[in-house]
């Protein structure tokens, strides 16, 4: 397995092992999320307070995980992955059902979505397995890693939750890719995946097929399946260059825009802050991703490098897929805009991932500012 050697020229660690640059960016995004949520919820302060509570819990988890050495995370990886599989199976047996899906576990005091945990546990496990393998990994090692990825992804698909399953698959793929998979194998795998798309189509639920059809022609059912995306594009377009101003969006304030606090909150942001505001938000997101990749590049061992890289790239997938979905470029798959959309489990999971990144950063021999 991977080795963990102590550095000899280590600089003084930052307070609580936190990267101030990355932490400041996350706080900035969280503050923007609270402001937009207040507008999206029609000035409902209660939902903002609940979201603030989610952030408070998430940042506490971030700080806690930042204190755990990456060496310890390495040891825990197989057990966390196994525990994640167990709770996913529990969801299928005794899970709470809502909106036609069985995705939650109700523990009385809290209700959470276990599939969110696999966004952390899965890359930890695959990074643990591939950390001592020579690059590029052999076909046998890749096959084992793909099996580790496929099992939780399948358990999530049958809930059904295609959006989260795709995110989990991408997380696992990023680890395998960063482990040094050859371009030839990558090209062959991509070709086989494209060739199998017609087969997968028949295994999709009716509503999932309808989402893809709606993407191609939302105007075919403007008051039904196409309503969400049509109203979303109207909101984005009406924002213009500078936006209509905070709390002044018509699509959101007049209740034309559905799911405006969750999946379609970017449409609210675009309408109120315009093209320039959207570009600024994308810049902050991109900066966070680049900071995470920088931490990965300086990681002191293979496990930390694979894990930090995959978690950073997953954040990239989060906001790209959501913005593409809201803009009508991708099918609606129910992926929230990170740290902006309303949600509990997803926010805690995202901030927990950044806690792990900061733990890896604090273990580096060199610190960058």
WOKA-V299690 format. One record per run of one state. SS is the DSSP state (@ for helix, = for strand, . for the rest). FROM is the first residue (numbers start at 1). TO is the last residue. Records with the same first field share a line. If there is no record, write none. Layout:
BEGIN
SS: FROM-TO / FROM-TO
END
This chain:
BEGIN
.: 1-14 / 18-19 / 41-44 / 67-69 / 95-95 / 99-100 / 107-110 / 113-113 / 117-117 / 131-138 / 158-161 / 179-182 / 196-196 / 202-205 / 217-217 / 222-226 / 239-249 / 254-264 / 298-301 / 327-344 / 363-369
@: 15-17 / 20-40 / 45-66 / 70-94 / 114-116 / 118-130 / 139-157 / 162-178 / 183-195 / 197-201 / 206-216 / 218-221 / 227-238 / 250-253 / 265-297 / 302-326 / 345-362
=: 96-98 / 101-106 / 111-112
END
